[in-house]
Protein backbone atom coordinates (compact mmCIF):
# COMPACT_ATOMS: atom_id res chain seq x y z
CA UNK A 1 0.00 0.00 0.00
CA UNK A 2 1.33 3.44 -0.92
CA UNK A 3 1.95 5.70 2.07
CA UNK A 4 1.08 9.37 2.23
CA UNK A 5 4.78 10.26 2.13
CA UNK A 6 5.12 8.35 -1.14
CA UNK A 7 2.03 10.02 -2.62
CA UNK A 8 3.35 13.46 -1.70
CA UNK A 9 6.82 12.57 -2.99
CA UNK A 10 5.36 11.64 -6.36
CA UNK A 11 3.63 15.01 -6.47
CA UNK A 12 6.83 16.90 -5.71
CA UNK A 13 9.00 14.77 -8.03
CA UNK A 14 9.08 17.27 -10.89
CA UNK A 15 10.18 20.12 -8.64
CA UNK A 16 12.95 18.19 -6.95
CA UNK A 17 14.27 16.77 -10.23
CA UNK A 18 14.44 20.32 -11.61
CA UNK A 19 16.28 21.46 -8.48
CA UNK A 20 18.73 18.57 -8.73
CA UNK A 21 19.55 19.37 -12.35
CA UNK A 22 20.05 23.05 -11.56
CA UNK A 23 22.41 22.13 -8.72
CA UNK A 24 24.22 19.65 -10.96
CA UNK A 25 24.86 22.31 -13.57
CA UNK A 26 26.30 24.71 -10.97
CA UNK A 27 28.42 22.77 -8.46
CA UNK A 28 30.55 24.41 -5.78
CA UNK A 29 33.39 22.98 -3.72
CA UNK A 30 34.30 23.06 -0.04
CA UNK A 31 32.74 24.95 2.86
CA UNK A 32 31.82 28.15 1.01
CA UNK A 33 28.91 27.41 -1.32
CA UNK A 34 26.98 30.70 -1.66
CA UNK A 35 25.07 29.83 -4.83
CA UNK A 36 24.07 26.41 -3.56
CA UNK A 37 23.02 27.90 -0.23
CA UNK A 38 20.84 30.48 -2.00
CA UNK A 39 19.19 27.83 -4.19
CA UNK A 40 18.29 25.86 -1.06
CA UNK A 41 16.91 28.96 0.64
CA UNK A 42 14.81 29.76 -2.42
CA UNK A 43 13.43 26.21 -2.50
CA UNK A 44 12.56 26.31 1.21
CA UNK A 45 11.15 29.86 1.17
CA UNK A 46 7.47 28.83 0.68
CA UNK A 47 7.66 26.58 3.76
CA UNK A 48 7.10 27.62 7.37
CA UNK A 49 10.56 26.74 8.70
CA UNK A 50 12.99 28.25 11.18
CA UNK A 51 16.17 28.88 9.19
CA UNK A 52 19.68 29.22 10.63
CA UNK A 53 22.70 29.92 8.45
CA UNK A 54 26.20 28.83 9.34
CA UNK A 55 28.64 31.40 10.68
CA UNK A 56 31.90 29.80 9.57
CA UNK A 57 30.50 27.88 6.60
CA UNK A 58 27.60 28.18 4.17
CA UNK A 59 25.38 25.62 5.86
CA UNK A 60 21.60 25.78 6.10
CA UNK A 61 19.76 24.39 9.12
CA UNK A 62 15.97 24.39 8.98
CA UNK A 63 13.59 23.38 11.78
CA UNK A 64 10.04 22.23 11.08
CA UNK A 65 7.71 22.43 14.06
CA UNK A 66 5.05 19.77 14.09
CA UNK A 67 1.57 21.09 14.78
CA UNK A 68 0.31 18.22 16.95
CA UNK A 69 0.71 18.42 20.74
CA UNK A 70 2.97 15.82 22.28
CA UNK A 71 2.80 14.09 25.61
CA UNK A 72 5.99 14.42 27.60
CA UNK A 73 9.34 14.88 25.88
CA UNK A 74 8.84 16.18 22.34
CA UNK A 75 10.80 14.07 19.82
CA UNK A 76 13.29 15.72 17.46
CA UNK A 77 14.57 13.95 14.33
CA UNK A 78 17.45 15.13 12.13
CA UNK A 79 17.62 14.49 8.37
CA UNK A 80 20.82 15.28 6.49
CA UNK A 81 21.92 16.12 2.95
CA UNK A 82 25.43 17.22 1.91
CA UNK A 83 25.85 20.01 -0.63
CA UNK A 84 29.34 20.11 -2.16
CA UNK A 85 30.82 18.86 -5.40
CA UNK A 86 34.31 17.75 -6.43
CA UNK A 87 37.15 19.30 -8.47
CA UNK A 88 36.42 17.05 -11.46
CA UNK A 89 35.81 17.97 -15.10
CA UNK A 90 32.53 16.27 -16.00
CA UNK A 91 32.48 13.80 -18.90
CA UNK A 92 28.81 12.75 -18.65
CA UNK A 93 26.75 13.61 -21.73
CA UNK A 94 23.61 15.16 -20.25
CA UNK A 95 21.96 18.51 -21.09
CA UNK A 96 22.55 19.76 -17.54
CA UNK A 97 26.26 18.84 -17.32
CA UNK A 98 28.55 21.14 -15.38
CA UNK A 99 30.97 23.32 -17.35
CA UNK A 100 32.69 25.19 -14.50
CA UNK A 101 35.47 22.67 -13.78
CA UNK A 102 33.67 21.13 -10.81
CA UNK A 103 31.19 18.24 -10.75
CA UNK A 104 28.63 16.60 -8.52
CA UNK A 105 30.50 13.34 -9.09
CA UNK A 106 29.34 11.91 -5.75
CA UNK A 107 25.64 12.64 -6.09
CA UNK A 108 25.35 15.37 -3.47
CA UNK A 109 23.01 17.27 -5.80
CA UNK A 110 20.57 14.37 -5.39
CA UNK A 111 21.07 14.48 -1.61
CA UNK A 112 20.15 18.17 -1.45
CA UNK A 113 17.15 17.85 -3.75
CA UNK A 114 15.94 14.77 -1.88
CA UNK A 115 16.18 16.56 1.46
CA UNK A 116 14.27 19.54 0.06
CA UNK A 117 11.66 17.02 -1.09
CA UNK A 118 11.48 15.53 2.40
CA UNK A 119 10.99 19.05 3.82
CA UNK A 120 8.12 19.67 1.41
CA UNK A 121 6.49 16.35 2.31
CA UNK A 122 6.79 16.87 6.06
CA UNK A 123 5.59 20.47 5.79
CA UNK A 124 2.44 19.16 4.11
CA UNK A 125 2.03 16.69 6.99
CA UNK A 126 3.08 19.01 9.83
CA UNK A 127 -0.33 19.14 11.51
CA UNK A 128 -0.02 15.40 12.19
CA UNK A 129 3.52 15.59 13.66
CA UNK A 130 3.85 15.55 17.44
CA UNK A 131 7.51 16.42 17.20
CA UNK A 132 10.04 18.53 15.29
CA UNK A 133 12.39 17.88 12.37
CA UNK A 134 15.84 19.38 11.77
CA UNK A 135 16.98 19.53 8.13
CA UNK A 136 20.79 19.58 7.90
CA UNK A 137 22.16 20.98 4.63
CA UNK A 138 25.90 20.52 5.00
CA UNK A 139 28.81 21.79 2.89
CA UNK A 140 32.32 20.42 2.80
CA UNK A 141 31.71 16.67 3.10
CA UNK A 142 34.40 16.01 0.50
CA UNK A 143 36.75 18.03 2.69
CA UNK A 144 37.65 19.68 4.95
CA UNK A 145 34.45 18.47 6.62
CA UNK A 146 31.32 20.44 7.41
CA UNK A 147 29.49 18.21 9.88
CA UNK A 148 31.78 18.90 12.83
CA UNK A 149 31.62 22.73 12.43
CA UNK A 150 27.83 22.52 12.19
CA UNK A 151 27.72 20.50 15.41
CA UNK A 152 30.04 23.01 17.05
CA UNK A 153 27.67 25.81 15.98
CA UNK A 154 24.76 24.11 17.76
CA UNK A 155 23.18 21.91 15.09
CA UNK A 156 22.09 19.12 17.41
CA UNK A 157 20.33 21.48 19.86
CA UNK A 158 18.89 23.97 17.37
CA UNK A 159 15.31 22.77 17.95
CA UNK A 160 15.54 23.60 21.66
CA UNK A 161 16.45 20.11 22.83
CA UNK A 162 18.90 17.45 21.78
CA UNK A 163 18.16 15.55 18.58
CA UNK A 164 16.83 12.06 19.38
CA UNK A 165 17.77 10.32 16.12
CA UNK A 166 19.47 11.14 12.81
CA UNK A 167 19.13 9.67 9.33
CA UNK A 168 20.85 10.18 6.00
CA UNK A 169 21.24 8.52 2.63
CA UNK A 170 23.91 8.41 -0.06
CA UNK A 171 23.27 7.69 -3.72
CA UNK A 172 25.65 5.39 -5.60
CA UNK A 173 26.34 5.31 -9.32
CA UNK A 174 27.29 1.63 -9.27
CA UNK A 175 27.45 -1.36 -6.85
CA UNK A 176 23.74 -2.28 -7.01
CA UNK A 177 20.82 -2.20 -9.46
CA UNK A 178 18.93 1.08 -9.71
CA UNK A 179 16.47 1.62 -6.87
CA UNK A 180 18.07 -0.92 -4.53
CA UNK A 181 18.90 0.14 -0.97
CA UNK A 182 21.97 -1.24 0.81
CA UNK A 183 23.27 -0.87 4.37
CA UNK A 184 24.40 -2.82 7.40
CA UNK A 185 24.30 -2.47 11.20
CA UNK A 186 27.33 -1.35 13.23
CA UNK A 187 30.36 -0.33 11.16
CA UNK A 188 29.29 0.92 7.74
CA UNK A 189 32.29 2.96 6.54
CA UNK A 190 35.93 3.44 7.46
CA UNK A 191 37.82 6.29 9.06
CA UNK A 192 39.86 7.84 6.19
CA UNK A 193 42.93 9.26 7.95
CA UNK A 194 46.08 10.77 6.44
CA UNK A 195 49.78 10.16 7.08
CA UNK A 196 52.14 12.99 6.14
CA UNK A 197 55.82 12.06 6.30
CA UNK A 198 59.01 14.04 5.66
CA UNK A 199 62.55 12.63 6.02
CA UNK A 200 65.29 15.24 6.41
CA UNK A 201 68.91 14.42 5.58
CA UNK A 202 71.75 16.15 3.77
CA UNK A 203 71.92 16.60 0.04
CA UNK A 204 74.89 16.00 -2.20
CA UNK A 205 76.12 14.68 -5.52
CA UNK A 206 74.69 11.42 -6.78
CA UNK A 207 78.19 10.12 -7.56
CA UNK A 208 79.32 10.35 -3.92
CA UNK A 209 76.37 9.30 -1.74
CA UNK A 210 78.72 8.54 1.18
CA UNK A 211 79.32 12.26 1.53
CA UNK A 212 75.58 12.97 1.87
CA UNK A 213 72.76 11.60 3.97
CA UNK A 214 70.24 10.41 1.40
CA UNK A 215 66.59 10.38 2.56
CA UNK A 216 65.25 8.53 -0.49
CA UNK A 217 66.38 4.94 0.33
CA UNK A 218 64.98 5.31 3.83
CA UNK A 219 61.73 6.63 2.39
CA UNK A 220 61.46 3.64 0.05
CA UNK A 221 62.05 1.33 3.00
CA UNK A 222 59.35 3.13 4.94
CA UNK A 223 56.77 2.68 2.17
CA UNK A 224 57.27 -1.09 2.04
CA UNK A 225 57.59 -1.40 5.83
CA UNK A 226 54.11 0.09 6.22
CA UNK A 227 52.63 -2.78 4.21
CA UNK A 228 54.46 -5.31 6.35
CA UNK A 229 53.17 -3.55 9.46
CA UNK A 230 49.59 -3.96 8.21
CA UNK A 231 49.90 -7.69 7.52
CA UNK A 232 51.79 -8.53 10.71
CA UNK A 233 50.05 -6.41 13.33
CA UNK A 234 46.36 -6.26 12.36
CA UNK A 235 43.59 -8.83 12.37
CA UNK A 236 42.39 -9.51 8.84
CA UNK A 237 38.81 -9.37 10.18
CA UNK A 238 39.36 -5.85 11.54
CA UNK A 239 41.58 -4.62 8.72
CA UNK A 240 43.69 -1.59 7.94
CA UNK A 241 44.36 -0.33 4.42
CA UNK A 242 47.41 1.89 3.82
CA UNK A 243 47.92 3.40 0.37
CA UNK A 244 50.79 5.77 -0.40
CA UNK A 245 49.39 8.05 -3.08
CA UNK A 246 51.95 10.87 -3.20
CA UNK A 247 55.75 10.67 -3.04
CA UNK A 248 57.97 13.70 -3.39
CA UNK A 249 61.69 14.44 -3.28
CA UNK A 250 64.58 15.34 -5.54
CA UNK A 251 64.87 17.32 -8.73
CA UNK A 252 67.40 15.48 -10.94
CA UNK A 253 68.85 11.99 -11.25
CA UNK A 254 72.33 12.95 -10.04
CA UNK A 255 71.29 15.16 -7.11
CA UNK A 256 70.71 13.77 -3.63
CA UNK A 257 68.02 15.96 -2.03
CA UNK A 258 68.02 17.31 1.50
CA UNK A 259 64.52 15.94 2.06
CA UNK A 260 61.89 13.59 0.68
CA UNK A 261 58.46 12.53 1.82
CA UNK A 262 55.13 10.95 1.10
CA UNK A 263 51.44 11.16 1.90
CA UNK A 264 49.28 8.12 2.51
CA UNK A 265 45.66 7.35 3.32
CA UNK A 266 45.03 5.02 6.25
CA UNK A 267 41.63 3.31 6.42
CA UNK A 268 40.41 1.46 9.51
CA UNK A 269 37.06 0.11 10.67
CA UNK A 270 37.07 0.46 14.45
CA UNK A 271 38.22 3.14 16.90
CA UNK A 272 40.58 0.64 18.54
CA UNK A 273 42.27 -0.30 15.27
CA UNK A 274 42.45 3.36 14.27
CA UNK A 275 44.33 4.19 17.47
CA UNK A 276 46.65 1.23 16.99
CA UNK A 277 47.36 2.19 13.37
CA UNK A 278 48.31 5.67 14.46
CA UNK A 279 50.62 4.49 17.24
CA UNK A 280 52.40 1.81 15.21
CA UNK A 281 52.81 3.77 11.99
CA UNK A 282 54.27 6.83 13.71
CA UNK A 283 56.66 4.68 15.76
CA UNK A 284 57.74 2.69 12.69
CA UNK A 285 58.33 5.71 10.47
CA UNK A 286 60.23 7.66 13.08
CA UNK A 287 62.31 4.56 13.86
CA UNK A 288 63.32 4.00 10.22
CA UNK A 289 64.41 7.62 9.93
CA UNK A 290 66.45 7.37 13.13
CA UNK A 291 68.10 4.14 11.95
CA UNK A 292 69.33 5.98 8.84
CA UNK A 293 70.55 8.99 10.79
CA UNK A 294 67.74 11.18 9.47
CA UNK A 295 65.36 13.45 11.29
CA UNK A 296 61.69 13.03 10.57
CA UNK A 297 58.37 14.83 10.66
CA UNK A 298 55.54 12.32 10.90
CA UNK A 299 51.95 13.47 11.28
CA UNK A 300 48.93 11.15 11.54
CA UNK A 301 45.93 13.37 10.80
CA UNK A 302 42.46 12.28 11.85
CA UNK A 303 40.01 13.04 9.05
CA UNK A 304 36.60 11.47 9.83
CA UNK A 305 35.67 8.86 12.44
CA UNK A 306 34.36 5.40 11.60
CA UNK A 307 30.73 5.61 10.44
CA UNK A 308 28.67 3.38 12.74
CA UNK A 309 24.96 2.60 12.36
CA UNK A 310 23.08 2.18 15.62
CA UNK A 311 21.72 -1.37 15.59
CA UNK A 312 18.17 -0.45 16.66
CA UNK A 313 17.95 2.50 14.27
CA UNK A 314 19.34 0.39 11.45
CA UNK A 315 16.70 -2.29 12.07
CA UNK A 316 14.01 0.41 12.11
CA UNK A 317 15.32 1.92 8.86
CA UNK A 318 15.55 -1.46 7.16
CA UNK A 319 11.99 -2.40 8.11
CA UNK A 320 10.74 0.98 6.87
CA UNK A 321 12.48 0.51 3.52
CA UNK A 322 11.08 -3.00 3.11
CA UNK A 323 7.54 -1.86 3.99
CA UNK A 324 7.67 1.10 1.60
CA UNK A 325 9.45 -0.49 -1.35
CA UNK A 326 9.33 -4.24 -0.80
CA UNK A 327 11.89 -6.66 0.64
CA UNK A 328 13.65 -7.35 -2.70
CA UNK A 329 14.73 -3.71 -2.85
CA UNK A 330 16.85 -3.96 0.29
CA UNK A 331 20.18 -5.79 0.18
CA UNK A 332 22.09 -6.36 3.42
CA UNK A 333 25.77 -5.46 3.01
CA UNK A 334 28.11 -8.23 4.10
CA UNK A 335 31.07 -5.93 4.78
CA UNK A 336 31.68 -2.24 5.43
CA UNK A 337 33.11 -0.12 2.64
CA UNK A 338 36.49 1.63 2.98
CA UNK A 339 35.19 5.04 1.97
CA UNK A 340 34.77 7.71 4.65
CA UNK A 341 31.87 9.97 5.58
CA UNK A 342 31.61 12.91 7.99
CA UNK A 343 28.01 12.11 8.94
CA UNK A 344 29.98 9.88 11.30
CA UNK A 345 30.33 12.90 13.62
CA UNK A 346 26.55 13.10 13.96
CA UNK A 347 26.25 9.35 14.55
CA UNK A 348 28.87 9.61 17.30
CA UNK A 349 26.56 12.02 19.14
CA UNK A 350 23.07 10.58 18.54
CA UNK A 351 21.71 7.20 17.43
CA UNK A 352 20.87 6.95 13.78
CA UNK A 353 21.35 5.19 10.48
CA UNK A 354 22.93 5.88 7.12
CA UNK A 355 21.93 3.96 3.99
CA UNK A 356 22.89 3.76 0.33
CA UNK A 357 20.50 4.05 -2.63
CA UNK A 358 21.58 3.01 -6.11
CA UNK A 359 20.97 5.62 -8.80
CA UNK A 360 22.78 3.55 -11.44
CA UNK A 361 21.87 4.51 -15.00
CA UNK A 362 22.86 1.09 -16.39
CA UNK A 363 20.92 -2.14 -16.15
CA UNK A 364 24.12 -3.87 -15.07
CA UNK A 365 25.99 -1.95 -12.31
CA UNK A 366 29.24 -3.56 -13.52
CA UNK A 367 29.01 -1.29 -16.57
CA UNK A 368 28.88 1.88 -14.46
CA UNK A 369 31.65 4.17 -13.32
CA UNK A 370 31.98 4.67 -9.58
CA UNK A 371 31.28 7.79 -7.54
CA UNK A 372 34.03 10.44 -7.97
CA UNK A 373 34.68 9.43 -11.58
CA UNK A 374 34.25 12.16 -14.24
CA UNK A 375 31.93 9.63 -15.91
CA UNK A 376 29.85 8.91 -12.80
CA UNK A 377 26.16 9.23 -13.75
CA UNK A 378 23.11 9.21 -11.50
CA UNK A 379 19.49 8.56 -12.48
CA UNK A 380 17.30 11.12 -10.73
CA UNK A 381 14.27 8.84 -11.07
CA UNK A 382 15.21 7.64 -7.56
CA UNK A 383 14.75 11.11 -6.04
CA UNK A 384 11.11 10.64 -5.05
CA UNK A 385 11.95 7.39 -3.24
CA UNK A 386 14.81 9.05 -1.37
CA UNK A 387 12.62 11.94 -0.27
CA UNK A 388 9.81 9.59 0.74
CA UNK A 389 12.10 7.44 2.87
CA UNK A 390 13.60 10.38 4.75
CA UNK A 391 10.14 11.79 5.43
CA UNK A 392 8.71 8.42 6.45
CA UNK A 393 11.59 7.81 8.87
CA UNK A 394 10.90 11.16 10.53
CA UNK A 395 7.16 10.50 10.78
CA UNK A 396 7.54 7.01 12.24
CA UNK A 397 10.33 7.98 14.62
CA UNK A 398 8.33 10.95 15.93
CA UNK A 399 5.21 8.83 16.34
CA UNK A 400 7.25 6.26 18.21
CA UNK A 401 8.31 8.97 20.65
WOTAVEN-V299191 format. One record per run of one state. SS is the DSSP state (~ for helix, > for strand, _ for the rest). FROM is the first residue (numbers start at 1). LEN is the number of residues. If there is no record, write none. Layout:
ss & from & len
SS & FROM & LEN
SS & FROM & LEN
This chain:
ss & from & len
_ & 1 & 3
~ & 4 & 22
_ & 26 & 8
~ & 34 & 11
_ & 45 & 5
> & 50 & 4
_ & 54 & 6
> & 60 & 6
_ & 66 & 9
> & 75 & 8
_ & 83 & 3
> & 86 & 1
_ & 87 & 16
> & 103 & 1
_ & 104 & 4
~ & 108 & 17
_ & 125 & 1
~ & 126 & 3
_ & 129 & 2
> & 131 & 8
_ & 139 & 8
~ & 147 & 6
_ & 153 & 2
~ & 155 & 3
_ & 158 & 7
> & 165 & 8
_ & 173 & 8
> & 181 & 3
_ & 184 & 2
> & 186 & 4
_ & 190 & 1
> & 191 & 10
_ & 201 & 1
> & 202 & 1
_ & 203 & 1
> & 204 & 2
_ & 206 & 3
~ & 209 & 3
_ & 212 & 1
> & 213 & 1
_ & 214 & 1
~ & 215 & 19
_ & 234 & 6
> & 240 & 10
_ & 250 & 5
> & 255 & 2
_ & 257 & 2
> & 259 & 10
_ & 269 & 2
~ & 271 & 21
_ & 292 & 3
> & 295 & 7
_ & 302 & 5
> & 307 & 3
_ & 310 & 1
~ & 311 & 15
_ & 326 & 1
~ & 327 & 3
> & 330 & 3
_ & 333 & 4
> & 337 & 1
_ & 338 & 6
~ & 344 & 6
_ & 350 & 2
> & 352 & 7
_ & 359 & 6
~ & 365 & 3
_ & 368 & 12
~ & 380 & 21
_ & 401 & 1
